[in-house]
Amino acid sequence: MVNNLSLIREMYHTVERRVERLNKPTLCERLDAWLGEGYYFWYDKLDAHDWGKNSKNGTGEYEIYKSEVDCEDVLDTVFDEKHYRFWLKTIEQTADLIRKKTGFTPSIEEVNEYFRDRNIWGQMTGIMFQDLPANQDRIKVKKFFYKKRIQLAVYEPNIILNFEFILVQRC
């Protein structure tokens, strides 16, 4: 456990309703996952709900779990400008390299495969990323997406602390 508590963040993990409660988060192994294979969390509980309603609705219900995550060695592309610039440069250089080699604009799967095969992120235990918000109902200014929708992909499960069930919700 780190001494600097500001690096511990409360995060939310959303899954379809299960027969039994989870005692650890589920590993996302989808090839098209934004940040590659990892344990995905939401920074905001409302985003965890949106994800449940829109993407984890196969059983008609979803579950949300809460964890504290030690973000000391996370590549923080949301709140740390140096990390963001490194992230941007790495993705664009990789895309250019793949495009030059193949003649085509790479897919997210190809970029993630390149990163994984070459261990690009090295000692990073995860990546904090902001994507575009999808829920206009939560913004108070029409067509102005000022609120961040933040995800965390965890690559080292030992940084996930105090994983606990908090609710089940109908879709």
Sequence and secondary structure as in RCSB ss.txt:
>XXXX:A:sequence
MVNNLSLIREMYHTVERRVERLNKPTLCERLDAWLGEGYYFWYDKLDAHDWGKNSKNGTGEYEIYKSEVDCEDVL
DTVFDEKHYRFWLKTIEQTADLIRKKTGFTPSIEEVNEYFRDRNIWGQMTGIMFQDLPANQDRIKVKKFFYKKRI
QLAVYEPNIILNFEFILVQRC
>XXXX:A:secstr
  S GGGEEEEEEEEE  SS  SS   B  TT TT SBEEEESSHHHHHHHHHHHS TTSEEEEEEEEEE TTEE
ETTT HHHHHHHHHHHHHHHHHHHHHHSS   HHHHHHHHHHHTTTTT  EEEEEE    GGG SSTT   S EE
EEEES GGGEEEEEEEEEEE 
